[in-house]
Amino acid sequence: MSAGKKFIGLDVHQDTIVIAIADDGVDREVRYFGTIANRPEALHAALKKIGQDGAELRVCYESGPCGFVIYRFLAKIGVACIVISPSSMPRRPGDRIKTDRRDAQTLARLLRAGELVAVWVPDEAHEAVRDVVRARRQAKDELGSAKSALKSFLLRHGRRFTGKAIWGKAHWGWLSEQKFAFRHQQFVFEEYKRRIHDLMDRCSRLDDVLREAVSGWVLGPLVHALQALRGIKLTAAVTLVAEIGDLHRFDSPKQLMAWLGLVPAEHSSGKRIKRGEITRSGNAAARTMLIESAWHYRFPAREGRSLVNRNAEIPEHIRAIAWKAQVRLCAKFRRLAASGKQTVKVVTAVARELAGFIWDIARQTPAVAVEARR
């Protein structure tokens, strides 16, 4: 005779895992099992003890800094597990008590009730590409901060570059000519410059690694296909694919737009309809990249030399989608801007529709279907 199901909530931390159990049945008590070390062998032993009566175990935990190690371990030993986003956890307005024990019990209870939505978990190859993307983005952010620090240092001492192309050859030549009265002050200036050069070299190395990673990736064809779109080069394309993941899981473009947080928030009741700014849910890096790409559509539709070169080996039906997107989005940008809407709202609207064309291209690229079946 089957012992039924047991729903297990894990509150995962760096060193510990807090476990709670909800037995099958709406009225059954949610029990606190205990706190164990965050080690595979400790978790395996705890699950064996919980399921010693032959019950089917179903586990959930929130995504966080510990990644998907637990999910992959449970999959390896044959235990059903889902990972959920912390932002999707239902919260009671009056609940002001938060402890690890209560969090684990809440997870177990909501899992039993079927109210949790699982996030998509990338495989290890996908996560490896995403690690490179995020490392590059971090290096670019640090490079921007280093450049700002040098500019602030120069401004404090009244040194202003009169040329146009900042960080170009002429600008670096001007920087090499700057002299300061005190030796230690000159040393600080040289350190600022050296940090910028080091970060530029780091970004260049990561760019090379990124190109190499994409060339052997199962989703490499999709990254290549997305570059048919205006404003989406290699870095933008691989960032979108790596951060969004399997686009095949979205049944419609609207689902992708909502997941990216590009749809307006709404608070409507009765005859009163109130829509506000975008929800900003989902992946911030992918949303930011789409916003940056949308700026390119402020110009009239055209295929420049760079875009033509990128499209050389892309199938004709993909290029047709990209051209349709460019004609439509360039016209939309001009129309909304002419109507007096704020530029930031215009760009957001264009980015939202651009996501729909990305979804369409993904559906036309065989690599997506391959990834979805893995």
Secondary structure, DSSP 8 states (H G I E B T S, - for coil): ----EEEEEEEE-SSEEEEEEEESSTTS-EEEEEEEES-HHHHHHHHHHHTTT--EEEEEEE--TTTTHHHHHHHHTT-EEEEE-GGGS---TT-----HHHHHHHHHHHHHHT---B-----HHHHHHHHHHHHHHHHHHHHHHHHHHHHHHHHHTT----SSSTTSHHHHHHHHT---SSHHHHHHHHHHHHHHHHHHHHHHHHHHHHHHHHHT-TTHHHHHHHTTSTT--HHHHHHHHHHH--GGG-SSHHHHHHHTT-SEEE--BTTB--EEEE---S-HHHHHHHHHHHGGGGS-----HHHHHHHTTS-HHHHHHHHHHHHHHHHHHHHHHHTT--HHHHHHHHHHHHHHHHHHHHHT-HHHHHHHT-
